[in-house]
Amino acid sequence: MDHSRLVEVSEYVNRNAPHLAFEKSSFSDLDYSKDCVGFAVDGDRIAVTHTKDTEAPVLRYTRSEIAAMVRAAKAGQLDKFC
């Protein structure tokens, strides 16, 4: 499968934060499970939620916390969780 294709982003609404427009990457559909996290800007925080459950909790992180997680993922440090 070609993972280099352009990533489409779809919007998702969580009932616990209906004022936020969460974005979910089409990469979440690569394994057909539709399990993915959604991200939204919420003031000075980034809100994160599970997109398979419209009533899932919404967690909020600073941009630096999200950046650290992305760097760790790119470096393969989170592979053990996949």
Buried (B, 14 or more C-beta within 10 A) or exposed (E): EEEEEEEEEBEBBBEBBEEBEBBBBEEBBEEEEEEBBBBBEBEEBBBBBBBBEEEBEBEBBEEEEBEEBEEEEEEEEEEEEE
